[in-house]
Amino acid sequence: MSLIRDTEKYLTKTINDLGYKIEYVKLEKSKLPEYGQYQINVAMQFARSYGKNPRDIANEIASSLDSRFTNVNIQGPGFINVTFANEVLIESLNKAIDNFSEFVDESENKKTIVLDYGGANIAKTLHVGHLRCNIGEAMRRLIKVFGDTSIGDVHWGDFGTPIGLVIREIKEMYPDLPYFDETFTGEYPKESPVTNEELGIIYPKASQRKKEDATYAAEALQFTEQFQKGIPGIKALWRHIVNTSKPDCEEVYNFLNCHFDVSYGESDAKEYVEPVIKFLNDKGLTEMSDGVLIMPIANADDNKEMPPLLLKKSDGSILYDTTDLATIMQRMRDFNPDAIWYFVDERQSLHFEQTFRGCRISGLVPDTTDLKFYGFGTINGLDGKPFKTRDGGVMSLKELIKMVYERIEPKIKDDITGEERKEVAKKLTVATLKYADLLPYRKTDYIFDIDKFTSFEGKTGIYAVYTATRMNSIINKLSNGNELLKEIDNPDVLDILVKLTELPKNLKNAYQEVTTSYIAEFIFDLSSLYNRFYTNNNIQSETNTNLKETYIALTRLTYNVLKNLLDILAIEVVDKM
């Protein structure tokens, strides 16, 4: 249990023992740091309830506090300021030097959460927006830190119209392929007729033709229906496209340290399509409308239009709503989760509102299971518009990675060469991209400024990794692995230790509000405080034995915290840079 959580429990008991009934007392970071490290802000609340002067109540509480606090004082109408005694900080933080769990107030009721993130559409090149898979990956890791079970699912878009468009274009390119011959009875080729590089050209071309040619679009839709129904030749070509496209996407995800516990796609939910439709039909929740089986979900009190869920066409083809419902049924049967979280572009909020409402109306998901949509903003260029290439096209994620890598690699020290140099450049590229992406509040659109984000100064991933590298170098030179905090009156030391006491609430806020900005901001603050300490204090030449040991212990403590926080963001440290 963290120092703050333990102290809040103590305060709750103490104040209740005084006759003031409160469920839980929160220790707040002081707004007036010159008067104390933390504040107890309950006196005004009790004044209204008990009809007493708030300063009298504050004095009563203050006089009941034990020796864990020093400099207890009251400001304003009844703000109680407190400072932890040095020995309390020392005892608490010495336990945490090699044990990050001391900063984590684990969940009391353990949960299983399925996270849907990644969102790659097969046959389409990953674009800049897919960088936001970082959010789901970081939350997957944070959930595990709190002792809950997280199951990350990439959820490939491998069963929809984009692949139908690609098949239509391939037919135009290679009309004599056996996949298009309904009379073919032999064995289909083992190799794909197109490469991944060709797919990167084919899909944009097909997508544009769809907008210009209604007949072409209709034919692409027919191909979609055919592989969904399992028509042999088209299904075989579909499988080639999936097997060709997926490894390229996986390579990018792996480069970004974005990993998944399961690698399901829309196609994996196919076996649940008919069961979910039967489930809805049996409950009398469906009807036919213009040749489409739908599920109305609108309520009389809706203040906006709520379109029905589109389930199945009269020709048997299934739709996006159907596969999402089937996927939810699959997840409930496979994992029986307490929650399913979706990390998708904010612009899809209506779709998920429809899907979740359908689940609740039908009882497909029990009320005890949370269904949450966590939308995210867009990544924009310096002009404030969605990030594009110089010729105005959508920038691929690979292009962005290459741009950042080429900006960072020349900044690495010349004595780092060969494969080691490539590995350092790779890790710093990932740190740059991830920190830039995870620093803003999740729903905020942000500008990707490559000059700013590849700087060794300021709120950047490189700055944080550089700070960790500096600390690790000191540890390797000076530490025996057993140092403890002993003398902490140095204001630079105290500032770091007090900051670390704030970490448990910071982590909890990140988990509860499902945004990594708390962690990214904390990383910057902690790095800045340590670098100030390093500038003001010469660790190696310190002659006071207890003080030198404290400085080394502080470095170990801060390094281990920083490394763990970076790991939550899936950022790796380097030995030198």
N, C-alpha and C positions, 0 to 999 in steps of 0.2 A: 504494500500500500504506500502511495506517495506521501511525502511530508504534508502537502497541502490537504489531501483527502483525510489523513489521520488527524490533522489539526482541526479541520472542519467538523469532524465527528466529536472531537473534544469540546469545541465551542458550542455545538448543538446541545450536548449534555449539560455543560456548565450553565448555559442560558436557561435551559428548561428547569434546571435545579433552582434557579432564582425565581421561578414562578412565571416566566414568560414563555408561553407555549409557541413553539415553532418547529416545523417538520425538519428543516435543514438550514444551517447557517453557512452562507458562502463567504469565503475569504477572498476579497477583491484586491486586485493590484492597486496600489495607492496612486491616487491622482495628485498627491502632494508628496513626492518622494523625499523631500527635505524633512518631512515629519515622520516617515516610516516606510517600510517596504510594502506593507499590506494594510487594508482597511477592513473594519467590521462595520457594516452599514445597516444596522437593524433598529437603532434607537428611535429614529423618526417613525418607523413602522409601528413599534410598540407604543409610542406616545399617542397615536391615534386610537389604538385598540384599548389602551389602559388609562387614557386620560391623564397622563403624567408628563412632566417636562422632559424632553428628549435628552437634555444634558444630564439630568439627574439619573436617568436610566443608563446613559453611557458611563457615567461615573461608577454606578453600581456594578456594571459588567466589567469595567476596567479593573476595579479593585479586586475582582474575583479571579483574575487570570493568573496562571502559575508562572514559574520561572523560565518557561520556554521562550517568553517574550522579554525584550528590553525596550526601553524608550516608549512605553505605553503613554499616549497622550490623546487629548480630545480637541478637535478643531471644529469650528462652525457650530451648527445646531446640535451636533452629536456624532460626528464621524470619529470613530475610534481608530487611531493609527497605531500599528504595532511593528516591531522589528524582531526578527528571530535572533535569539542569542547565538553567538558564534559557535558554541559547543553543539547546539542543535543542528546547525547547518553542517558542521563537520561530521557529526555522527551520521546524519542522513545521507550526505553526498559521498562519504567514504564507502558506504554500502553499494553505491551506484557506479563506482569507477569502472568496474568490469562487468556491470550487470544492468543493461539498459532497461530490463523489466521493472526496475525500481521506479521508473518514470511512467509506467503504464498502469492505470487503474482498470484492470480487466473487467469485461462484462460479467455481471453476476449470473444472468440467464443466457447461456450459450446459444448462438444462432447459426444457422446455415444460410448463406446468401449466395444465390446465383447471380453473376454479373455478366451482362451481355454487352460486349464492347469489341471494337475492331471494325466490324461492319464492312469488310471488303466484298465487293461484287466481283465474282469470277468473270474473267475475260476483259476486265477494265483495269487500267493502271491505277495503283494507289495514288491519290492526289494529296495535296498539302493538308486538306482537312482531315485526312486519316492520321495525321500526327496526334490528333486528340485522343487516340487510343491510349495515350499516356495516362489520362485521367482514370480510366477503368483499371489499368495495371497498377497504378499507385494505390487506389482504393482496395484492390484485391490484396495487396501487401499489408496495408494498414489494418484491414479486417483481421488478418492473421496475427498481427502484433497484439491485438486485443483479445486473442484467444478464441475468436469465433472461426467458423469454417467458411472459406470463400471458394467458390467454384467459378473460374473465369471461362467464358465460352466466346470464341471469336464470331460465331454465327455467320458463316459464309453465305453470301447472296448467290446461290448456285442453282436456283430453280426458277428464275424469272425471265422476263422479256429481254434483258441485255444479251443473254446467251442465244436467244432466238434470233436476235438481230445479227449476231456474229455468224450463226449458221446460214442465215439467208445470204449474207455477203460471201461466205465461203462457197456456197452453191454457184454464185455468179462467177467466182474466180476459177472454180474447179468443178464444172457441172457433171463431169464424167466420173466423179468419185463414187464408189459403190454404196456409200451411205444414202445416196439419193435414189438408188435403184430399188424399187419396191419388189422386184422379182429376184433380187440377189439372194443366193442361198449359201454362199461360201463363208469363209472366215474373214472378218473385217481386219484391216491392217492393224498391226500392233503399235505403230508409231503415229503420232498426230500429223495431219497434213499441213499444219501451220505451227510456227514457232511462237514463243511468247512475245518476241519483238514484233512479229507480224500481227499478233492479236492487238498490240498497242496501236497499230495503224488501222486495223480492220474495224474495231469498235467505234472510234470517233467518226469514221467514214459512214458506217452503217447508221449510227445515231443521227447524223445529219440528213441522210437519205430518208429516214423515217419521217422527218419533219416536212420533207418536200414531196414525198410520193406516198399517197394513201394505199396504193396497191402493194407497194413494197412493205409498208408497215403491217398490212394485213397478213402478208405471207410470212413475215417474221413471227407474228403472233401464232400462226398455224404451226410453225416449227416449235415454238415454245410449248404448245399443247401436245405436240407429238412426243417430245422427250419426257414431258410430265406423265404421259400415258404409257411410256415404255416402248414406243415403236422402235423395233430393233436397230435399224440403221441410224436413225437420228439420235437414239439413246447412246449408241456407240460413239458417235461424233461428239455428243455432249460430254461423255466421259473423257475423251481426249482433251477437250477444251479445259475441263476442270483440272485434269492432271497436269496440263501444261501451264496454266495460269497460277494455280495455288502455290507451287514452290517459290515463285517469284515474290508473291505477297509474303510468304512465310520468311523469306530471306530478309525482307525489309523489317518485319516485326521483330525478328531475332536480333538484327542490328541495333534496334532501339530498346533491347531488353524487354520487349513486350511479349509476354508468354501467356499461354492459355492452358487451363487444366483439361478442357475438352475441346475438340475441334469439330463441332457439329455445324451442319449447314441446313438451309431450308429443306434440302432434299432428304435429310435424315428424319425429318418430321412427316415424310410422306405417308408412312404407315399409320399415322395418327389422324390423317385428314378425314377419312371416312368415319372413324369412331367419333371425332369431334362433331362432325356434321350430324351424325345419328343422335348424339347426345343432345344437340340443340333442337333437332327435329322432334325427338321424343318429348321434350319439354314444351312443345308447341310455340317455340320462339321464332320460327322461320316462316317465310312466305316467298312466293315468286313475284318478281317485278321486272317486266321487260326482258324476260328470258334469263334472269339471274336470281339465284336463291339468295335472299338477304335476311339479315336479322335486324329489325328496327330496334334502336336503343335510345331514341329521343324521349325526354320527359316533358311533361306539360309546363314545368317551371324553368326549362332551359332558357337562358338569356342569349343564346347564340344557336345557329343551325348545328344540328348534330346528325350528320349523315349516317345511314345504316351501315352495318358491316356487310361487305360483299363476299359471299362464300363460294358460289359455284355457278358456272354458266351452264346453259341447257345442253351444251355439247360435252360437258363433263370436265372442262378445264377449271383449274382452281386459281384463286387469286391471293394477293398479298395478305389480306386479312385472314384468310383461311390458314395459310402456313404459320402465321404468328400465333393463332389460337392453337393449332396443332403442336407447335413448339412448346407452348405453355403446358399443354396436357402432357407432353413428353417429359418436360422438366419436373412436373409434379410427381410423375410416376417413377422417374429415375432417381430423384434426389429428395423429394418431399421437403423443399426448402421453406424456411420461415419468411424469406423475402426473395423477390426477383427484381434486380435493378438493371435498368437500361440506360446506357450512355450513348446518346445519339444527338445529332444536330437539333438544336432548339426548334427548328422549323418543322420537325415531325411531331410536335407536341399534340396536335389534334388527333393524329393517327393512334397514338398510344392512349389518349383519353378514350377514344372509341373502343380500342381493344380491351382496356381495363374495365370499362363499363360493361362490355359484353361478358367478361369473365364473372363480374359480380352479379349481374342480372341472372345469369344461367347457373351460378354456383359451380362453375368449372374450377374455380379456385376458392378455397374456404376463406372466410373473413379473417381468419387468424394469419393468413399469409399476405404480407405486404407486396403490392405491385407498385413500383416507383419508376418514374421517368425522370432522369437527370439530364436535361438538355445542356448543350454547351454552345458557346458563341463561335464566331468565325475567325480565321486567321487572315489578317489583311496586310496589304502592302503599305508603303509609306504614304500613298495617296488616300489611305483609309478605305480602300475598296478591296474586295476579295483578292488574295494573292494570285498573281498571274505571271506568265512568262513575258519576256520582252515583246514577243509578237502578239500578245494579248490572249494566248490560250491558257487553259488551266494548268498550273504548274504541278508536275508530278512530285511525289514525296522524294523519290530518288534524286531529282534535280535539286531540291532544297538541301538534302543531305550533302550532295556533292559541293554545292555552293559554300556551305558552312565548313566542310572539311578543308576545302582549298583556302579558305580564309584563316583557318586555325593552324594548319600544318606548318607554315613558315614561322609561326611564333614559338614553336617548340625549340628548346635549346639544341645547339648544333651537335653537342656530344651524344645526343640520343639519335641513334641511326638504325637502319635496316628494319627488321620486323618489329622491333621494340618501338621505333618511331611511329610506324603505322598503327600499332596498337594504342599508343598514347593518343595519337591524333583521333583515332576512332572513339576512344572513351571521352575525350574532350568535346568531340562533335556531338555525341549523345548527351553529354551534360549540358551543352549549350542549348540544344533543341528542347530537351525535357524541362529544364529550369524555366526557359522562356515560356513554355506552354503551360506549366503548372503554377507559375507565380500569380497570374490574374485569377480573380474569382471565376469559378467555372462557367457561368453564363455570360461572362463579359467577352465581347469582341476585342481582339487586341492586334496591334501593329507589330509585325515581325521586322525589327530594325536590325539588320545583320551586323552593322558596325557596333551598335550598342551591346548586342547579346554575345559578341565574340570578344568583348573587352575583358581584361584581367581586373578591372575595377568595377565597383558598383554591384547592383543586383543581377549577377550572372552566375551561371553554373560553373564557369571557369574560375571565378573568384572563390566560390565555395570549395571546389576541388583543390585549388592552389593552397587555400588555408589548411585543408586536411593534409596535403602533402608536406607543408611546412611543419605541422605538428608531428607527423609521423617521422620526419627526419630527426626532430629533437628527441623523440622517444627512442629511436634506434641508437642515437649517440649517448644519451644520458640515463635512460631508465633501466632499472633492474627488474621492473614488473611488480614491485611490492610497495612503492611509495604511497603515502597517505597524506591527506590534508592535515596540517598542524597549526600553522599561523595564517589567519585569513584577514587580518586587519587592513592589508593593502587594498585600497579602494578599487583597483583594477581587478583584483581577485574577487572581491565581494560582489562587484557588478556581474561577473560571470556566474557566480554561484546563485545569486538571487534570480538571475535570468533563468537558470536551469530549474529553479523551483516552479517556474511558470509552465514548464514543458508539459506536465500531465494534462493540464486544462487545454493547452494548445492542441495536443493530440486528440483529446476528447471532442473538442470543437470541430476539428477536421473530420472526424468520424461521423458525428451527429449531423453536421451540415453538409457533408459529402462534398467538400472542396479542399483541394490541396494547398490553397493559398496560405493558410495558417502555417503549414509546415515550411513552405518555401520562404516566407517572411522570417520565420524563426531561424532558419538556416543562415540567412543574411545577417540578422541581428547578432547571432552567436559568433559568426565568423568575424564580424566587425569588432566585437568586444575582445575577442582573443587577439586579433591583430594589434589592437591598441595596447593590450597588456604586453604583447611581445615587443612592441616598439619602446615601451616605457620601462621594461625590466630585462636585465641581462641574466638569463637563466644560468648559463654555463659558468659565468664568473661570480655568481652570488656566493659570498663567504659564510653567511648564516646557514648552518646545516639544516635547521628546521624549515627555514624559508625556502631554501633550494629544493628540499623534498616536496614542499607544498607546491612550488611552481611546476615540478615534474608531474606530480599527482594531478594537478589542475590540467596540465596538457593531456595526460592520458584520459582523464574524465571527459574533457571537451572533445578530444578526437573520437572517442568511442561513441559519444552522443551524435556528433556530426556525421560520422560514418553510417550509423544506424538510420539517421534521418535521410541521408542521401540514398541509402538502400531502399527506403520506403518509396522514394521517387524513381527507383531503378537507375540511379546514377552511381557509377563505380569510381572509386578513388584510384590514383596512380602513385607510384613510388617516386617519380620525378617527372618534371615537365619543363 
